[in-house]
């Protein structure tokens, strides 16, 4: 009985709460919430939030546009594999430069962002240290050297010598037909260096022929003209009339000028990089011990002094005291090969 009464009371209470909710008993709470949402303060907060959103979206849009522009710039630059855009190919051009007092070729090359080989080749210099104030040099706008086309040479052979591509040579020289090379034509080889023997000669490190004459005996094993026995000949013999001029084959300092056994009257010149040269059987020596001589300077005259069978010059090249075959080191002979 009591249990049924309790259930009945609970039902009445639930029905009352439901009726109050329906009639708007809780409306003030809802109204307060609605009023807060539509109050001036709430409106300001909502406007600020919207403005913040607009600014954020504008910033994102701006960064996106900048990124797209950068992407387009990167795409427009050819990739070189070195982290930067490829420099455009330059057409070969020259500008004149008047040598000033105190100038030397090394300093000029450095100032012009070129190398020594480029200036030597562009100006056809025979010796790198023979420039004077007032001389006019032709300064190219890029590194490289000129190659004189010889009879029978092909473009592929020339490119192989200087380790460049045929396309590079064709483009810089504006050649349309690779087969149409003419003898003695001057080809510009971009980025190339002088051949070692040419560079040494121009810098004063190579050797020139010491006198006119024909080779009567070569470097190597031979029959001794006095004993007939097989002996090693440490130089070359250049047969020439008595009195023929003898020239220094390279810059250096005279370490011996006098009489030495079978050499007769001899001159020994010490050069850089361990080289020395010997000039034997002279009729007269024209330089003294300790004297510094230039390549091509007159130092003696051909004779027949010492152990000799006729008028000739005995010429030797040594390095660190060891005899070398002079012919590959003499420019006039080396270039014939």
Secondary structure as GFF3:
##gff-version 3
##sequence-region A 1 337
A	DSSP	alpha_helix	2	23	.	.	.	ID=ss1
A	DSSP	alpha_helix	27	37	.	.	.	ID=ss2
A	DSSP	alpha_helix	40	76	.	.	.	ID=ss3
A	DSSP	beta_strand	94	98	.	.	.	ID=ss4
A	DSSP	alpha_helix	105	111	.	.	.	ID=ss5
A	DSSP	alpha_helix	116	122	.	.	.	ID=ss6
A	DSSP	beta_strand	136	140	.	.	.	ID=ss7
A	DSSP	beta_strand	144	148	.	.	.	ID=ss8
A	DSSP	alpha_helix	155	162	.	.	.	ID=ss9
A	DSSP	alpha_helix	166	172	.	.	.	ID=ss10
A	DSSP	beta_strand	186	190	.	.	.	ID=ss11
A	DSSP	alpha_helix	196	202	.	.	.	ID=ss12
A	DSSP	beta_strand	214	217	.	.	.	ID=ss13
A	DSSP	beta_strand	220	223	.	.	.	ID=ss14
A	DSSP	beta_strand	230	233	.	.	.	ID=ss15
A	DSSP	beta_strand	236	239	.	.	.	ID=ss16
A	DSSP	beta_strand	245	247	.	.	.	ID=ss17
A	DSSP	beta_strand	252	260	.	.	.	ID=ss18
A	DSSP	three_ten_helix	261	263	.	.	.	ID=ss19
A	DSSP	beta_strand	264	270	.	.	.	ID=ss20
A	DSSP	three_ten_helix	272	274	.	.	.	ID=ss21
A	DSSP	beta_strand	275	285	.	.	.	ID=ss22
A	DSSP	beta_strand	292	293	.	.	.	ID=ss23
A	DSSP	beta_strand	298	302	.	.	.	ID=ss24
A	DSSP	beta_strand	312	319	.	.	.	ID=ss25
A	DSSP	beta_strand	322	324	.	.	.	ID=ss26
A	DSSP	three_ten_helix	327	329	.	.	.	ID=ss27
A	DSSP	alpha_helix	331	334	.	.	.	ID=ss28
###
